Amino acid sequence: MSSSSSLRMTAAERRASGWLAGLFALRMLGLFLILPVFALHARSLPSGEQLGWVGLAIGIYGLTQAMLQIPLGWASDRYGRKPVITAGLLVFAAGSFVAAAADSLLLVTIGRALQGAGAISAAITALIADSTRDEVRTKAMAMVGGSISLSFALSLTLAPWLYAQIGMAGLFTLTGLLAVAGCAVVWKLVPDVPAAPRARDRASWHQVLLHAELARLSGGVFLLHTVQMAMFVVIPIALVEHAQLPVQRHGWVYLGVVLASLAVMLPVMFWSERRQRVRTVFLAAIGLLALTQVALAWGYAEPAMLVALLVCFFIGFNLLEATLPSLVSRVAPPAAKGLSLGVFNTCQSLGLFAGGLIGGKLAAMWGYDGVFKVCALLCVAWLVLAWPMRPPARQRVVAEAADPSSA
């Protein structure tokens, strides 16, 4: 296989990455679809005026995700990716149906906790890593990152309309049915990969937890999602107060921002892989996030600048969102990809939790510009942490003979 064709995804790699990215996006719909409408719906439930309960019902999904990413990632190393993914989808579906039938915030919270307990992000990412060569893995991870960003934007756009048509019970039921359908996708449409390593070949926990490069990458994804969630505590308010944009139209702004950022990000990512400039682009993306936060601290009140800076943020964010799990899969011990990605995804979930928490506190203490300034400092800290990184050597993990067709 020539150098140029080795950078193209085979048909099997495209098929596996596409379907698995779809499964990833499907699960994120369970989180995103309720965000624009749940607080309003909660008022129709007992204790629905208690914002603490409402916040718990929304946030407990991320908490159970964080608790179970590592165990289920390890289980996928031991028992196989597809069985763990299937079990997680069924648990997610069960949680969706519990929430759909709920007539109280307590039952909704239990349903959301069950949804989060289907914590299969690590298993899905590990299966993508198993199914792709190092040369094209960042492209595969970009498909996942792009699907998540688009599901976020589309959810904010479609949720109010869907809620008006089928109600909150319908939204939960829809996500449950899609999860059940996802089980068929896993077994019928996602290509099989070699079985998990034998027990004597498996890496030990301390090889993962004490791995310097894995710790650097896991710390990075924690900071990335801390910054994302903290800034989005105030971005929607800024769009209402300064851009005079009603909440119902925010989804269209996010959709346009995400599409514009992907149009810039994808060529840059492909160039970095082709020219082997992953480290340069990775560090530049972190620097872009830092500069964006500094600019937001002074320019968030200007509508045009706010939207332009959101595009810049998502260019950097999507680059990092695609590159980070790809790097984890390449530096992880070969027999512990699931466990390594479980640690990584746990840090991601904890970042989402920490960002929401500190974003609200910072906004209350120091105002909107205080949130952006602290986020800029976090990005600078990440840049210092990431500076010593060295991209791992490429190793081909999928036999070329298995599928000689190219993109």
HUFEN-V719146 format. One record per backbone hydrogen bond with DSSP energy under -1.0 kcal/mol. NH is the residue of the N-H (numbers start at 1). CO is the residue of the C=O. E is the energy in kcal/mol with one decimal. If there is no record, write none. Layout:
NH_CO_E ; NH_CO_E
This chain:
6_2_-1.9 ; 7_4_-1.0 ; 8_5_-1.6 ; 14_10_-2.7 ; 15_11_-2.5 ; 16_12_-2.6 ; 17_13_-2.6 ; 18_14_-2.6 ; 19_15_-2.3 ; 20_16_-2.3 ; 21_17_-2.4 ; 22_18_-1.9 ; 23_19_-2.0 ; 24_20_-2.2 ; 25_21_-2.6 ; 26_22_-2.3 ; 27_23_-2.0 ; 28_24_-1.8 ; 29_25_-1.7 ; 32_28_-3.1 ; 33_29_-2.6 ; 35_32_-1.1 ; 38_34_-2.8 ; 41_37_-2.4 ; 42_38_-3.1 ; 44_41_-2.2 ; 45_42_-2.0 ; 48_45_-2.1 ; 50_47_-1.8 ; 51_49_-1.0 ; 54_50_-1.9 ; 55_51_-3.0 ; 56_52_-2.0 ; 57_53_-2.6 ; 58_54_-1.8 ; 59_55_-2.9 ; 60_56_-2.3 ; 63_59_-1.3 ; 64_60_-2.4 ; 65_61_-1.8 ; 66_62_-2.3 ; 67_63_-1.9 ; 68_64_-1.5 ; 69_65_-1.5 ; 72_68_-2.2 ; 73_69_-2.2 ; 74_70_-2.6 ; 75_71_-2.3 ; 76_72_-1.8 ; 77_73_-1.1 ; 78_74_-1.6 ; 79_75_-3.5 ; 84_80_-1.1 ; 85_81_-2.7 ; 86_82_-2.7 ; 87_83_-2.3 ; 88_84_-2.4 ; 89_85_-2.4 ; 90_86_-2.1 ; 91_87_-2.2 ; 92_88_-2.6 ; 93_89_-2.6 ; 94_90_-2.4 ; 95_91_-2.4 ; 96_92_-2.1 ; 97_93_-2.3 ; 98_94_-2.2 ; 99_95_-2.4 ; 100_96_-2.1 ; 101_97_-1.7 ; 108_104_-1.9 ; 109_105_-2.6 ; 110_106_-2.2 ; 111_107_-2.6 ; 112_108_-2.7 ; 113_109_-2.3 ; 114_110_-2.1 ; 115_111_-2.3 ; 116_112_-2.3 ; 117_113_-1.6 ; 118_115_-1.2 ; 119_117_-2.0 ; 120_118_-1.7 ; 124_120_-2.8 ; 125_121_-2.6 ; 126_122_-2.6 ; 127_123_-2.1 ; 128_124_-2.2 ; 129_125_-2.3 ; 130_126_-2.5 ; 131_127_-1.5 ; 136_133_-1.0 ; 140_136_-1.8 ; 141_137_-2.7 ; 142_138_-2.1 ; 143_139_-1.7 ; 144_140_-1.4 ; 145_141_-2.9 ; 146_142_-3.2 ; 147_143_-2.0 ; 148_144_-2.2 ; 149_145_-2.4 ; 150_146_-2.6 ; 151_147_-2.2 ; 152_148_-2.2 ; 153_149_-2.3 ; 154_150_-3.2 ; 155_151_-2.2 ; 156_152_-1.9 ; 157_153_-1.5 ; 158_154_-3.2 ; 159_155_-2.7 ; 162_158_-2.8 ; 163_159_-3.0 ; 164_160_-1.7 ; 165_161_-1.4 ; 166_162_-3.2 ; 167_163_-1.6 ; 170_166_-1.2 ; 171_167_-1.8 ; 172_168_-2.4 ; 173_169_-2.6 ; 174_170_-2.6 ; 175_171_-2.0 ; 176_172_-2.0 ; 177_173_-2.6 ; 178_174_-2.2 ; 179_175_-1.7 ; 180_176_-2.0 ; 181_177_-2.3 ; 182_178_-1.7 ; 185_181_-1.5 ; 186_182_-2.3 ; 187_183_-1.6 ; 188_184_-2.7 ; 189_185_-2.1 ; 190_185_-1.6 ; 201_198_-1.9 ; 202_199_-1.4 ; 209_205_-2.7 ; 210_206_-2.0 ; 211_208_-1.2 ; 215_211_-2.4 ; 216_212_-2.1 ; 217_213_-2.2 ; 218_214_-2.8 ; 219_215_-2.5 ; 220_216_-1.6 ; 221_217_-2.2 ; 222_218_-1.7 ; 223_219_-2.0 ; 224_220_-2.6 ; 225_221_-2.0 ; 226_222_-1.8 ; 227_223_-2.4 ; 228_224_-2.0 ; 229_225_-2.2 ; 230_226_-2.3 ; 231_227_-2.4 ; 232_228_-1.7 ; 233_230_-1.1 ; 235_231_-2.0 ; 238_234_-2.5 ; 239_235_-2.3 ; 240_236_-1.5 ; 241_237_-3.1 ; 242_238_-2.5 ; 243_238_-1.1 ; 245_239_-2.1 ; 249_246_-2.0 ; 250_247_-1.7 ; 253_249_-1.2 ; 254_250_-2.6 ; 255_251_-2.5 ; 256_252_-2.2 ; 257_253_-2.6 ; 258_254_-2.8 ; 259_255_-2.4 ; 260_256_-2.4 ; 261_257_-2.3 ; 262_258_-2.4 ; 263_259_-1.8 ; 264_260_-1.1 ; 265_261_-3.1 ; 266_262_-2.3 ; 268_264_-1.4 ; 269_265_-2.6 ; 270_266_-2.6 ; 271_267_-2.4 ; 272_268_-2.3 ; 273_269_-1.9 ; 274_270_-2.5 ; 275_271_-2.8 ; 277_272_-2.8 ; 281_277_-2.4 ; 282_278_-2.7 ; 283_279_-2.6 ; 284_280_-2.2 ; 285_281_-2.4 ; 286_282_-1.7 ; 287_283_-2.3 ; 288_284_-2.4 ; 289_285_-2.0 ; 290_286_-2.1 ; 291_287_-2.5 ; 292_288_-2.5 ; 293_289_-2.2 ; 294_290_-2.0 ; 295_291_-2.5 ; 296_292_-2.5 ; 297_293_-1.7 ; 299_295_-2.1 ; 300_296_-1.7 ; 302_299_-1.6 ; 306_302_-2.8 ; 307_303_-2.2 ; 308_304_-2.3 ; 309_305_-2.7 ; 310_306_-1.8 ; 311_307_-1.9 ; 312_308_-2.0 ; 313_309_-2.7 ; 314_310_-2.4 ; 315_311_-1.8 ; 316_312_-1.9 ; 317_313_-3.1 ; 318_314_-2.6 ; 319_315_-1.8 ; 320_316_-2.3 ; 321_317_-2.9 ; 322_318_-1.7 ; 323_319_-2.2 ; 324_320_-2.7 ; 327_323_-2.6 ; 328_324_-2.3 ; 329_325_-2.4 ; 330_326_-1.1 ; 331_327_-2.1 ; 332_328_-1.9 ; 336_333_-2.6 ; 340_336_-2.5 ; 341_337_-2.8 ; 342_338_-1.7 ; 343_339_-2.2 ; 344_340_-2.2 ; 345_341_-2.8 ; 346_342_-2.0 ; 347_343_-2.1 ; 348_344_-1.8 ; 349_345_-2.5 ; 350_346_-2.6 ; 351_347_-2.0 ; 352_348_-2.0 ; 353_349_-2.0 ; 354_350_-3.0 ; 355_351_-2.9 ; 356_352_-1.8 ; 357_353_-1.9 ; 358_354_-3.0 ; 359_355_-2.4 ; 360_356_-1.4 ; 361_357_-1.6 ; 362_358_-3.1 ; 363_359_-2.2 ; 364_360_-1.9 ; 365_361_-2.0 ; 366_362_-3.3 ; 367_363_-1.2 ; 371_367_-1.2 ; 372_368_-1.7 ; 373_369_-2.3 ; 374_370_-2.1 ; 375_371_-2.3 ; 376_372_-2.2 ; 377_373_-2.0 ; 378_374_-2.2 ; 379_375_-2.1 ; 380_376_-2.2 ; 381_377_-2.4 ; 382_378_-2.1 ; 383_379_-2.3 ; 384_380_-2.0 ; 385_381_-2.2 ; 386_382_-2.8 ; 387_383_-1.5 ; 389_386_-2.3 ; 402_399_-1.3
